[in-house]
Amino acid sequence: MSLSNKRMNRDKVDQHNKRIKLACSYGESCYRMNPAHFREFSHPHLESILDNYSGSGDYDIPERFSLQRNMIREQLDMMIQNKLYEGQRRGDLARKDSEDSKKDGGEPKTDKAGTSRSSDGKKKAQTTDEEQMSSRTHEQTDTRSSKTCGDKKILDSTYRPMVPPTRDPRSFLDVVVSPGGMLSKHAAAAPYHVFYTTIKDSKKTHNQKYSITLLEILDSSLGELKCSLQINFMVDAGWLLAHYYFAGYSAKKLTILYGEESAELRNISAKKPNVEAHQVKMATPFGKHHTKMMLLCYEDGSLRVVVSTANLYMDDWENRTQGLWLSPSCPQLPAESPSHSGESPTGFKRSLLDYLHHYRLPQLAVYVHRVQRCDFSHINVFLVCSVPGTHYSASWGFLRVGALLRAHCAVPPQETRSWPLIAQASSLGSYGKDPGSWLTGDFLHHFTKIKDQPQTLTPPPDLKLIYPSLENVKSSHDGLLGGGCLPYSAAVHVKQPWLKDFLYQWRALHSERDRAMPHIKSYTRVSPDNSRAAFYLLTSGNVSKAAWGVRNKDGGLRLMSYEAGVLFLPRFVINSDFFPLCPSSALRLPVPYDLPPQRYSPDMSPWVSDYLY
């Protein structure tokens, strides 16, 4: 058989394969990003857009897809990059250009200005919508695209250039750190990468190596953002977007999942097409979408994860103590790597994907795909989450905490009673008429598990609850208003007077946060001499049944809220059995409050939100 006949037969086979490709059963609702899915199934709504795509500029996406616009752009880019669909018009143009090129000796046609022309004689689009939005960066953007990735401008039509702010951030923000230094600050925070929010009225915190502002998290030294996902409870859209503006990211794609009702966020895409927001509705009023997390996706394909305790509005970032974990950069995997590769020793990647999948939202497809395509192998913390529902595996809530501690916590069995659990929170729950029904029952039991658990029944360790007293709040930077982040109510407290036996004050003199009321939530176990810690859990979850779960009669764990935290275990972070707490240690665990905790005096009472009214 001649070579030409072989080619003819292969072309026929290819055409036959194209004809028998089945249409995706999800139709226009498909949110998949896996190239294998697109090789197997056709997507007529996407293919029709590519049929009319000129090869540069933005896609002509029909108005009926306005809520899916960003996701569709990502799907189209993926199809082009993986050569999954040539497109009828683009194929015809390519063949015509090839013929014209041969006729003209291989030189493309140009007009007098030197602009490349297509076969119909019309000029190709010179600018994208994003370039028109910021003409100041147009020339710089073209140079970047051609220098760094050749045809990237055609392949990635979603590139949005940075837009330098025209206003000084000090006109809007009280604490502004000079830009460009966050990468080195992050490196200096290894191996924990734990930070605490800078306190506006505590000047000494402004220069601490572990203090941080939201603008620093968006600092360009960490990389140029391509898109980002903000998952939170309360979001002030104007305040958040101001930070993106001052960081130069006002045109970048931003997705917001939020819990608390917000009229401003409900229709934000109409005013800000690059921003999409979705309210996560809860099945019960006792449950909250309480997670505070960020996925920061960069132009080089890498990603960072932020797990935080702070809502996204001004008060939470000024005079309140908040905690954050900012991950190291997770680089893009090689193209040939399977999506399950790049896992960490802690299983962080799988845990993050499990959490994101629980939302079942098409808006998250882009971020799920990015997580799948990144390398998390150097992440040294465990992701600990809660999601609403009844669960029978040790994947969520206090079952997740207990399983990890049972496998890795190195507290000696003979000493376990003398290592108290310190639970520090910004709110307390309703625990019942006696502590054993939940607080010193299931909760304490799972949070004090150890590797070599004694087989005999032994009394549990002490529980110390750090929660501000009325006196602590009165002396705060904001006076009684400092208690605005502490929503424990008098109606609940009057039903559990026994709780006072477990309460300890908020004292944080060593970190200069004694007068910054804690919205942070953290859990640890410390040695009798307060020199070592067995673990450290930084989380959005308060000491409540909604956050950590309640056992059903059939053994299932019932959870009502979304929560997220990171668990630090010494063997994975510093290759030791315990974290040092001594100030002189180079690897000291940066706990924000003073140790040992100080018990309430007899005349003290816990702060309740009723004092504000």
N, C-alpha and C positions, 0 to 999 in steps of 0.2 A: 504494500500500500504506500502511495506517495505521501510525502510530508504534507502537501496541501490537503490531501484527502483526510489525513489524521486530524489536521486542524479543523476541517469542516465537521467531522464527526464529533470532535470534542465540543465545538460550539453548539451542535445540536443537543448534546447531552446537557450542557449548561443551561440551554434554553428550556429543555424539558424539566430540569430540576427547579428552575424558577417558576415554571407554570404550576407545579404541584405543591409549592410551599403553601401551607395552611395559614389561614388568617388567625391571628391571636384571639382567643376566646374572650379576653377582657376588652377588646375593641379600643375605643378612644380613652378608656379609663386605665389602660396599662401603664404601670409606673416602673416596669423592670428596666435595669441598666446593664444586665449581663449580655455581652455580645452573642453568647451561645443561644440565648432565647431569640434574638433577632435573626440569627442564621436559620433557625428552624421555623419561625412564624413570620408572616407578613403583617405590616401595620399600615393599612392604606391611608390613614389620616396623616401619618408622618411622611409616607412616600409621596403623597400629593404635594406636600410643602417642598420636598426636595426637587420635585419635577419643575417647580417654578423658581428654584434658588439659582442665582446668577454665579455663585462661587465666592462672593465677597459681600461684606456688609451683613446686616441682620437678616434673619429669616422672616418671611411674610406669614406670620402665624395668625390664623383666623380669630376674630373677636370672641367666638364662643369658647376658646381655650384660654381666656384671660386669666383664670385662676390657676391654670396649669402651665403658664407661659415659660417660667424658668425651668421647670422640669422638662418640658418639650425641647427647649434649646439644648439641654444637656443630652437628651436622647438623640437629637439630630447630630450633634457633634460626635457622639460616640459612633453613630452609624457611618459618618463620613470617615472618621479616623480609622475605623476597622474595615472600610470598604465593603460595607454590608448592603449598600444600595447606591447605584450610580445615578439613577434618576433619568427619566426619558429626555428631558430638555438638556440636561448637562451632558448626557451621552451624545446627543445630536450635535451640540455645540462643540464638544471635544473633537468629534470626527470632522466637522466642518473646518474648525481651526487647523486641524492637522493637514487637511487638503489645501487650505489657503497657504499654510506655511510652506508646503512643498512647492507650490506655484511661485511663491515669492522668494525662493532660495532659503527658506528657513527663518526669515525675519518676520516678526509680528508686525501687523499694521499699526501705525501710530498717527495721531493727528498732529497739528502744528505745535501743540504744547507738549508733545511727547507722551501723550496719554495712550495706553494700550486700548485697542478697540475690539469689540466682539464682532461676529460675522454680520450682524445687522447694522453695524456702523454706529451704534450708540455708545457713549462713553460709559465705562464701568463706574460704579459708585465710588467716590473718592473718600467718603467718610462714613462711619457707622453712626448710629444714633448716639452712642456714648461719646464719640469724638465731637459731635455737634454740641453735646451737653457741656463739654469743656474744651473749647478751642485752644486754650492755653497749653494743653498737654498733647495736642494733635501731632505735632511734629515729633515730639519725644516718644509718643506711643508707636508711630510708624517705625522709628529707628529701632526701638526695643524689639518689635515683632520680627523685623527682618534680620536683625543681628543675632538674636538668641534662638530662633526656631524656624527660620526660613519661611515656609508656608504656613506657619502657625496662625497667621492672621486669617487665612482662609479656613483652616481646620477648626479654629476656636473663635467662632463669631461672638461668643459671650464675653470676651475680654473687655473689661471696663477699666479705663485708666484711672489712676489716682487723681483726685482733684484737690490741689493744695488749698487750705482754708484761707480766707481773706481777713479773718478776725483772729485776734489773740485769744487763746483759750483762757487766759487769766481774767478776761472780761466776763467769763461765765463760771469758771471753776475756782474754788478757794485754794486748792493745793494742786500745783502743776509742777511736775518733775521735768527737767530738760530732756527732750527726746533723744533717742539713739542709744540709751544705756541699758535697756531691759535685757538684752541678750546676755551681757556680762553679769548682770545682777542674777539672772536665772542660773547661770553656770555656777556662781558663787553659792547658790542655795542648795546645791547637790550635797548629799544624795536624796534629801527629803523633798525639795522643791515646794515647800510649804511657805505661804505668805499670809500676813495679816494686814487688813486695810489700814491705811494711813489715817490717823485721827486728826481732824481739822484743828481742834483746840488743844492738842498735845504736841507742841512743837518738836519735842525730842523724837517723836515717831516719824517725822518727815524725812529724817536721814538714816533711819534704821535699814540695815541690809535686807531685812525680811518684811519691810513695809511695802505696800503696793497700792496703786490707784487703778481705776478702770482704764484710764488713758494709756497707762503703761502696758496693760495687757494687749492693747491694740498697737503697740509701738512697732514701727516698721523694721527695727533691728531684728525682730523675730521672723521676718519675712513679709512679703506683700500679700495681703488677703485677696483671695478670689471670691470667696463667699463664706458666710458664717451662720451658725445655728445657735440661737439663744433659747434655752429652755428654762422657764422660771415660773414663779407664782404671781408676783406683782411686778408690773412693768409700766414705767412712765415713758411713753414713746418719745416725747420731745427731749427728755433728759438723755435717753439712750442714743437717739440719733444725733444729738449734739456731740457726743463723744466720737461717733463715727465720722462726723463732719470734721472735727479738729484733728482726727487721725489721718484725714485724706481719703476716707472710704465712703463718702456720701453717695457715690454712684455704684458701689459694690452690692452684690446680691446679699440680702439679709432675710433670714427666716426666723420667726418668733413663735414659739409655743408658750402660751400663758394660761394661768388659772383664774385669777381674779378678773371679774368683768371690767372691760375698758372700752368705752365708746370711741376713744381715739384710735384704738387698734382695730376695731371692728371693720372699718372701711379704709384702712391706711393705704392699701394698694392703689386706691383711686388718686391719692395725692403723691404717693411715692411708689412708682411702678416697680422699682427694684426691691421693695420690701413686701413680704407676705407674712401674715399673722394668722394664727389659728388658736382659738380658745379650746382647751381640753375640758370637756364637760365631765362632771363626776356623777356617779350613780346615787350617791348619798351625801347629804349636807355635812356629815362628819368626816368625809374624805376630802383631801385637798390635792391639787396638782402642785406639790410643794418642792419638787426638784429644782436645784439651781445648777445648771450645767451649760457649758459652751463648747461647740465644735468649731474650731478656727481652721479653715481650709485655705491653703496658700497656692499661689500661682505656679510654684514648682512641683505641685502634686503632693506635698507633705501636709501634715495635719497636727494640730495640738488639741488636747482636751483640757478643759478647766472644770473642776468640781468645786463648788462654792457654797457658802451659807448665806450669801447676800441677795436680796431682791434687787431689781434693776430700777431703783429710784433714789433720789438724792439723799434722803435721810439715812438710808442703810450704808452709805459710803462716806459719811462725814464724821459723826461722833459715836459710832457704834463699833464694837469689836466684831469683826467678821474674819473667817478663815477661808483660804483658797489653796487648792493644789493646782499648779500649772505644769502640765506634762512636758517632758522633753519632746523635741520634734520627732514625729513619726514619718520617716521618708516614704516616698512612693516605691512600691514593689516593682521589680522588673515586669515587663508586659507579659512574659510567659509564665509568671508565677500564678499558681492557683489562689483563689480568694481566701482560702483557709490558712495559707501560709503567713508568716510574720506574726505568729502568736507569741505572747510573753509567757514566762514561767508561771505567772499568776493567772493566766487565762483571761486577761483584761479585755482583749479584743472580742472574744466570744461573749463575755458578759455584757459588753457595750452593745453588740449587735442584738443580743436577746432583749435588752432593754428597749432599744429603738424599734425593734419589730413589734413590741407589745402595743405601740400606738396605732399600728395599721393605718398610717397616713401616707398618701401618695406624695405629699410635700417633702417627706423625709427620704425619698428614694435616692436623691442625689447624694445625701450625706451617708446613707447606708452603703452606697457604692464606693464612696471615698474611703470609708473605714475599711471595707473589704480590700481595697487596693493599697493599703498602707501597712508598714512594718512596725508592729508594736513590741518587738522582741526584747527591747531594753526597758520596758515599763516594769517598775518594781513594786507596785501596789496592787491590791485587789479592789475591784469595783463591787460595792455592796449596795444593792438597790431594793426598793419595795415597789410593787405595782398592785393596783386594786384587783381583788378576786380571791378565790380560795385555791390554795396551792398545796400539793402533796409531795413536792421535792424540796430539798434543802437549797433552793436557788434564790430565795427572797427572804426579807425580814430577819427576825431574830434566828430563824433556822439557818440562814446563810452565815450569820455571825458565829453561831455555835459550831457549825460544821468546820469553819476555817480555824477557829481557836482549838477545837478538838484535835485537829490535824497538826497544828503548828505552835501553839502557845506553850512555852517552856517553863512556866512556873512550877517549881518542885512540889510534888504532891504533899509532902510533909509540911510545906510552908503555905499552902494555898489559902488557909483561913486568915493569914496575916497580910495578904496582898489585897487591899480593898479595891472595889470597883469605884472609880470616880466618874460619875455621869454628870456632865455639865450641859445645861440646856437653857433655852430662852422661854420655854413654856413647860408647864407640867400638866399631866392629864388627869382624868378621873379614874382612880384605881380601885375603888370599892371601899367597903367599911373596914377592911383590915389589909395590911401590906402583903400577906401571903397569897391573896387571891390573884395577884398578877405581878406586882412590883418586886417583891422578894421571892416570888414563885417562878413562873416561866421566864420572865425578863432577866432576873439575876442569875438564874440557872444557866441560861444560854450564854450570857455575857461573861461568865466566869469559868467556862469549860477550859480544860487543859489537855495536853497530849497524854500524859499518864494519869488519867482520871482514876481516883481511888474507887475500888469496887464496893467498899462499904459505905453506908449512908453517913455522911458527915455534915455538920452545920455549914451553911454557906459563909463566904467572906462578908465583911462589912460593905454596906452600900453608902456612899457619900454623894448626895445630890447638891451640886453647886448651882444655886439659883439666887438672884439678887434679893436682898431684903429691902424693905421700905427705906431703911436708912441708907443703903447703898445707892438707891435711885435718887434720893434727895440730894446726895452729894455729887451727882453726876454732872458732866459738862452742861447738860441741858435741863438740869433740875428734874421736876416731876415729868416733864415731857420726855425725858430719857427712858421712861418706862413704856413708851408707846410701842416698843418692839417686844414687850413681855405680856402676852395676852392671857395670863392665868386669871381666872375669875374668882371673886369672893364666894359665889354660889357653889362652886366646886370645892373650894378649900374648906368651907364650913362642914362639909360631909366627910372630910378625912383629916381631923385634927391630929391624928397620929403621925402625919407626914412631917411635922416639925422635928421629930427625932432624927430625921435623915438629912436635914437641910444645913447647907454650908454657904457662907457668904461669897460674893464675887470680890476677890482681891487680886489685883494684877499690877502691883507696884513695880516689879522687876521689868515688865514690858512697857511701862508708861501708859497702861490702859486701865488703870484702877477706876477712873471716872468715865470710861467709855463703856456703857452698858452692853452686855454680851448678847448679840443675836447669833453668835456662833454656837454650834452644838458639837461636843466632842466627848469621847469615852476612852478611858485608859485604866490600866491596873498598875499600881506602883508598889515597890518594895517597902518593907516596914520603915527603913531609914530614908525613904524618898530619893534614893540615888539611882534607881533603875526603873524602867517601864517595860512591861511585857508586850504591849501593843499600843497603837494610837489609832482611833477611828475619828475621822473628820467628816461630818455629814450634815445633811439638811434635816435629819430626823430627830425630833424632840423625844423626850421620855414619855411616849404615849402608845396606847394600843393601836390607834389608827396608823401610826408610823411603822411599828415593829410587829404587830399582829397579835391575834388571839386564837387559841386552839378551839376548833370545833369538836363536837363529840365524836366525829368519825376520824379525828386525827389531822384533818386539814388545817392549814393556817389561813385565817381570814385577815386580809389586809384591805385598808380603805383608801390609802393615800399613795401618791407617787413620791418617792424619796430617792436620793442618791448620795453616796459617800465613798470615801477611799479608806481602806484599812491598811495600815503600815505594820508589817510584821518584821521583827529584827533580822531574821535569817535571810530574808529577801532584799532588805535594804542595806544592811551593814555587815551581813554575814556573821552574826552573833546571836546569842540567845536573848539579849536584852538591849534596850536603848539606854545609853547613859543620860542622866539628868543633871549631872554636876556642871556648874557654869564653866569650869576649867576644861571640860572635855571638848575636843575638836569636833566630835560627832554628836554633840548634845542634841537631843530631841527638843525642838522649839515649842514647848507648851506655853500658851499665853498667860495662864493664871499662876498665882503663887502656890508653892507646895511647902509644907502640908496645908490642906484646906483649913479654913478657920470656921469653926462651928458657930451657928447663931447663938447670941447671948440670950438669957431667959426673957428679956424684955423685947426682943426682936420678933418681927412677923414678916412673912414673905410678901413681896410686892404683888398686888392684885390690880388689874386694869381699872377696877372701879374707882381707884384714887384719882383718875383723870376726869371724873364726871361729878 
